[in-house]
């Protein structure tokens, strides 16, 4: 598989705090890559750098061979690179279908204009994806009435509505009832295999990431600590000492 994301020598500081220092990593097209590490190790900062939420101080980030480190979030999103968040970003007063429709690329318009531009095909697509994530029966319920786990499934479906090439997921199983986790894992794997979406996942649940990822990177103190297959990461003493020993 070819590399779809290539980051080389990426550094980012906030004032005197070095969040990322000289980080290099690649994400294989069509695969599932994991990013792990203790709290405060710089994982979310790295995600934010990749999708354009803040400019990096040094280094290079390429998406399909194109330099994107100076691009803004909307430009990067139009290339097909999207992310989800630890805390869901949904419209709590809208129902699930409306959330799906407003997540479309023209969402920067007024709500009324955005809904006018949606077609029956858009609605059918929204309902199909809600069925895919297991929310079809709740499609006309207000999103704010859903459980936190269901809201995460809705946010996942909203991302799929935009047909991303790569989807960065920031702790997708955090705060989810254990009974929902297996279903979410199954849907993430299906999005990868059936829709061909490359996944790059920050995850603290080691059972989840070790069973999903083809390749895993581990950060510590804003620096790259180790990388390898799940088996290699599990056996790496540096990772055990810095992170896995606490899990």
C-alpha positions as CSV (number, residue, x, y, z in Angstrom):
1,X,0.0,0.0,0.0
2,X,1.2,3.5,-0.8
3,X,1.3,6.3,1.8
4,X,-1.7,8.6,1.8
5,X,-0.4,10.8,4.7
6,X,3.2,11.6,5.2
7,X,4.4,13.8,8.1
8,X,8.1,14.6,8.4
9,X,9.8,16.5,11.2
10,X,6.6,18.0,12.5
11,X,7.0,20.3,15.6
12,X,4.4,22.4,17.3
13,X,4.7,24.6,20.4
14,X,2.1,26.6,22.4
15,X,4.1,29.3,24.0
16,X,6.9,27.6,25.9
17,X,5.2,24.2,25.8
18,X,6.4,21.8,23.1
19,X,3.4,19.7,22.1
20,X,5.1,17.9,19.2
21,X,8.8,17.7,18.5
22,X,10.2,16.3,15.3
23,X,7.4,13.8,14.6
24,X,7.5,11.7,11.5
25,X,4.9,9.2,10.5
26,X,3.0,7.7,7.5
27,X,-0.5,6.4,7.0
28,X,-1.0,3.7,4.4
29,X,-3.8,4.2,1.9
30,X,-6.6,1.8,2.6
31,X,-5.3,0.7,6.0
32,X,-6.1,1.3,9.7
33,X,-3.3,3.1,11.6
34,X,-3.3,3.7,15.3
35,X,-1.9,6.4,17.5
36,X,-1.5,5.8,21.2
37,X,0.3,7.3,24.2
38,X,-0.3,8.7,27.6
39,X,-2.5,11.8,28.2
40,X,-0.6,14.9,27.2
41,X,1.7,13.0,24.8
42,X,0.7,15.2,21.8
43,X,-1.7,12.9,19.9
44,X,-4.5,15.3,19.5
45,X,-2.1,18.1,18.6
46,X,-0.8,15.9,15.8
47,X,-4.3,15.3,14.5
48,X,-5.1,19.0,14.6
49,X,-1.9,19.7,12.6
50,X,-2.8,17.2,9.9
51,X,-6.3,18.6,9.4
52,X,-5.3,22.2,9.5
53,X,-6.6,23.4,12.8
54,X,-3.3,25.2,13.5
55,X,-0.1,25.9,11.6
56,X,2.9,23.8,12.4
57,X,6.1,25.4,13.5
58,X,8.4,23.1,11.5
59,X,8.2,20.2,9.2
60,X,6.0,18.9,6.4
61,X,2.6,17.2,6.1
62,X,1.6,15.8,2.8
63,X,-1.7,14.3,1.7
64,X,-1.6,12.1,-1.4
65,X,1.8,13.8,-2.2
66,X,0.4,17.4,-1.8
67,X,1.8,19.7,0.9
68,X,-1.1,20.6,3.1
69,X,0.6,22.1,6.2
70,X,-0.2,25.6,5.1
71,X,-3.8,24.9,4.1
72,X,-6.9,25.8,6.1
73,X,-9.4,23.3,7.5
74,X,-12.1,23.7,4.7
75,X,-9.4,23.3,2.0
76,X,-8.1,20.1,3.6
77,X,-11.7,18.8,4.1
78,X,-12.4,19.3,0.4
79,X,-9.5,17.0,-0.4
80,X,-11.2,14.3,1.6
81,X,-9.4,14.5,4.9
82,X,-11.8,14.7,7.9
83,X,-11.7,14.1,11.6
84,X,-14.0,13.4,14.6
85,X,-13.6,14.6,18.1
86,X,-13.4,13.3,21.7
87,X,-16.5,15.4,22.4
88,X,-19.1,15.1,19.7
89,X,-20.0,18.1,17.5
90,X,-23.6,17.6,16.6
91,X,-26.7,19.9,16.5
92,X,-28.6,18.8,19.6
93,X,-31.8,20.5,18.7
94,X,-32.0,18.9,15.2
95,X,-33.0,15.3,14.5
96,X,-30.6,12.8,13.2
97,X,-31.5,13.2,9.5
98,X,-31.2,16.9,9.8
99,X,-27.8,16.6,11.3
100,X,-26.8,14.4,8.4
101,X,-28.0,16.9,5.8
102,X,-26.4,19.9,7.5
103,X,-23.1,18.1,7.6
104,X,-22.9,18.2,3.8
105,X,-20.2,20.4,2.2
106,X,-22.6,23.3,1.7
107,X,-23.2,23.5,5.5
108,X,-21.4,26.9,5.6
109,X,-24.5,28.5,4.1
110,X,-27.5,29.5,6.2
111,X,-29.4,26.5,7.5
112,X,-32.4,27.4,5.4
113,X,-30.4,27.6,2.2
114,X,-28.5,24.4,3.0
115,X,-31.8,22.5,3.5
116,X,-33.1,23.9,0.2
117,X,-30.1,22.5,-1.6
118,X,-30.6,19.0,-0.2
119,X,-32.4,16.5,-2.5
120,X,-34.3,13.3,-2.0
121,X,-31.1,11.5,-2.9
122,X,-29.3,13.3,0.0
123,X,-32.1,12.2,2.4
124,X,-32.0,8.6,1.1
125,X,-28.2,8.6,1.6
126,X,-28.6,10.0,5.1
127,X,-31.1,7.4,6.1
128,X,-28.9,4.6,4.5
129,X,-25.9,5.7,6.6
130,X,-28.0,6.0,9.7
131,X,-29.0,2.5,9.1
132,X,-25.4,1.5,8.6
133,X,-24.4,2.9,12.1
134,X,-27.6,1.4,13.8
135,X,-29.5,4.7,14.2
136,X,-32.2,4.2,11.6
137,X,-35.0,3.7,14.1
138,X,-33.9,7.0,15.8
139,X,-33.5,9.0,12.7
140,X,-36.3,11.5,13.6
141,X,-35.3,11.9,17.2
142,X,-33.6,15.0,18.4
143,X,-29.8,14.3,18.5
144,X,-29.6,15.8,22.0
145,X,-31.8,13.0,23.3
146,X,-29.4,10.3,22.2
147,X,-27.0,8.6,24.6
148,X,-23.4,9.8,24.3
149,X,-22.5,6.6,22.5
150,X,-25.3,7.1,20.0
151,X,-24.2,10.6,19.5
152,X,-20.7,9.3,18.6
153,X,-22.3,7.0,16.1
154,X,-24.2,9.9,14.6
155,X,-21.0,12.0,14.3
156,X,-19.4,9.0,12.6
157,X,-22.3,8.8,10.1
158,X,-22.1,12.6,9.5
159,X,-18.5,12.2,8.6
160,X,-19.4,9.3,6.2
161,X,-22.0,11.6,4.6
162,X,-19.1,13.6,3.2
163,X,-17.4,10.5,1.6
164,X,-14.0,11.1,3.2
165,X,-10.9,9.5,1.7
166,X,-9.3,9.5,5.2
167,X,-11.0,9.7,8.5
168,X,-9.2,10.6,11.7
169,X,-11.0,9.4,14.7
170,X,-10.1,10.9,18.2
171,X,-10.9,8.2,20.8
172,X,-14.0,6.8,19.1
173,X,-14.8,4.4,21.9
174,X,-14.3,6.8,24.9
175,X,-17.4,7.2,27.0
176,X,-19.3,4.6,25.1
177,X,-21.2,1.8,26.9
178,X,-19.2,-1.4,26.5
179,X,-22.2,-3.0,24.8
180,X,-21.9,-0.5,22.0
181,X,-18.2,-0.8,21.5
182,X,-18.2,-4.1,19.5
183,X,-20.8,-2.7,17.2
184,X,-18.8,0.5,16.6
185,X,-15.6,-1.5,15.9
186,X,-17.5,-3.6,13.4
187,X,-18.8,-0.5,11.6
188,X,-15.4,1.1,11.6
189,X,-13.9,-2.0,10.0
190,X,-16.8,-2.1,7.5
191,X,-16.2,1.6,6.6
192,X,-12.6,0.6,5.9
193,X,-13.3,-2.5,3.8
194,X,-16.7,-1.7,2.1
195,X,-16.3,2.1,1.6
196,X,-12.5,2.0,1.2
197,X,-11.9,4.7,3.8
198,X,-8.5,4.9,5.3
199,X,-8.7,5.2,9.1
200,X,-6.2,6.9,11.5
201,X,-7.3,6.4,15.1
202,X,-6.3,7.8,18.5
203,X,-7.5,5.2,21.0
204,X,-6.9,4.5,24.7
205,X,-8.7,1.2,24.7
206,X,-5.8,-1.2,23.9
207,X,-8.1,-4.1,23.1
208,X,-9.8,-2.1,20.5
209,X,-6.7,-0.6,18.8
210,X,-4.6,-3.8,19.0
211,X,-7.4,-5.7,17.2
212,X,-8.1,-3.1,14.6
213,X,-4.8,-1.4,13.5
214,X,-2.3,-2.7,10.9
215,X,0.4,-0.3,12.3
216,X,0.6,1.7,15.5
217,X,2.6,4.7,16.5
218,X,3.2,5.6,20.2
219,X,4.0,9.1,21.4
220,X,5.3,10.2,24.8
221,X,6.1,13.7,25.9
222,X,5.4,15.0,22.4
223,X,8.0,12.8,20.8
224,X,7.8,9.5,18.8
225,X,8.5,6.7,21.2
226,X,8.0,3.7,19.0
227,X,6.2,2.3,16.0
228,X,5.4,-1.1,14.6
229,X,2.7,-3.8,14.3
230,X,0.4,-4.4,17.2
231,X,2.5,-7.4,18.3
232,X,5.7,-5.3,18.1
233,X,4.2,-2.5,20.1
234,X,2.9,-4.8,22.8
235,X,6.3,-6.3,23.2
236,X,8.3,-3.0,23.1
237,X,9.7,-2.4,26.6
238,X,9.7,1.4,26.0
239,X,6.0,1.4,25.3
240,X,5.3,-1.0,28.3
241,X,7.2,1.3,30.6
242,X,5.7,4.6,29.3
243,X,2.1,3.5,28.6
244,X,1.0,-0.1,28.4
245,X,2.0,-0.9,32.0
246,X,-0.9,1.3,33.1
247,X,-3.4,-0.6,30.9
